[in-house]
Amino acid sequence: MHRRVAVTKNRFLSVTTAALLLAGSALAPFALAHVADKTSVKVGIMSGEDEDVWREVAKQAAAKGLTVKTVVFNDYNQPNEALQNGEVDANAFQHQPFLNNQIKVNHYDIVRVGDTAVWPIGLYSKKVKSAADLKEGAVIGVPNDPSNEARGLVLLEQQGVIKLRAGAGIAATTADITDNPRHVQIKELDSGIIGRSVPDLDAAVVNTDWALKSGLTKADRIAQEPVKDNPYNNFIAVKKESVDAPWVKTLVASYQNDAVKKVFDQVYKGTGLTAW
């Protein structure tokens, strides 16, 4: 009795296992074909000047047989969430320290696949002409997301406004300030509003794209981080599972070319630099 049941059970398991293996072998080619056959993708980008750049990217991609549709966002936290959830196939708006922090916090399965450009972050002011002119107790705005706040604090250190704990670098926070000779007040503000807040502050560290959206100009920029060896190059990102998909290489090539560079330079007027 026990043997008969055991044999029946084993036969059932064998049949089930075989069925699963057959299903798996049938589905695997389908999944690969699905990736290979992808001829239309959605790319998350930030609103503003980048929309003009990506119109040219889409034109370049179309000539290569790939349809690129852009999904426009107004908040830095949205494009990665959309990519992780499958609402877009790729995004292009961030640098590596920002992505590293988002992965740490949200456990995203997102990777870098091709560099786009770098926008050196700047210190802007309507009240003084240089960082050296900032007075005792000056109120300075910095972006409140971890990577760009650190970037802003490092810029302030480079300008002699503050000193940071040795080794703080791209992970710096206000807690790492070890010397503040002018007793400046650091005000953490959302990246999307900090540019518009410059007139109400003594100075503010503003990402270049938001500076442009806020109507700030080179004349308002009193300091800028170095361009050489800048760790904040922006890039196209995809989910890890898509890295080897043919459309990814096509998308990157559709950005990294002279036609896109020409439009990029026209749109950003020297405030950003292509970085491939």
Stockholm file with secondary structure:
# STOCKHOLM 1.0

chainA/1-276         MHRRVAVTKNRFLSVTTAALLLAGSALAPFALAHVADKTSVKVGIMSGEDEDVWREVAKQAAAKGLTVKTVVFNDYNQPNEALQNGEVDANAFQHQPFLNNQIKVNHYDIVRVGDTAVWPIGLYSKKVKSAADLKEGAVIGVPNDPSNEARGLVLLEQQGVIKLRAGAGIAATTADITDNPRHVQIKELDSGIIGRSVPDLDAAVVNTDWALKSGLTKADRIAQEPVKDNPYNNFIAVKKESVDAPWVKTLVASYQNDAVKKVFDQVYKGTGLTAW
#=GR chainA/1-276 SS CHHHHHHHHHHHHHHHHHHHHHHHHHHHHHHHHHHHTCCEEEEEEESSHHHHHHHHHHHHHHHTTCEEEEEEESSTTHHHHHHHTTSCSEEEEEEHHHHHHHHHHHCCCEEEEEECEECCCEEECSSCSSGGGCCTTCEEEEESSHHHHHHHHHHHHHTTSCEECTTCGGGCCGGGEEECTTCCEEEEECHHHHGGGGGGSSEEEECHHHHHHTTCCGGGEEEECCSTTCTTCEEEEEEGGGTTCHHHHHHHHHHSSHHHHHHHHHHHTTSSEECC
#=GC SS_cons         CHHHHHHHHHHHHHHHHHHHHHHHHHHHHHHHHHHHTCCEEEEEEESSHHHHHHHHHHHHHHHTTCEEEEEEESSTTHHHHHHHTTSCSEEEEEEHHHHHHHHHHHCCCEEEEEECEECCCEEECSSCSSGGGCCTTCEEEEESSHHHHHHHHHHHHHTTSCEECTTCGGGCCGGGEEECTTCCEEEEECHHHHGGGGGGSSEEEECHHHHHHTTCCGGGEEEECCSTTCTTCEEEEEEGGGTTCHHHHHHHHHHSSHHHHHHHHHHHTTSSEECC
//
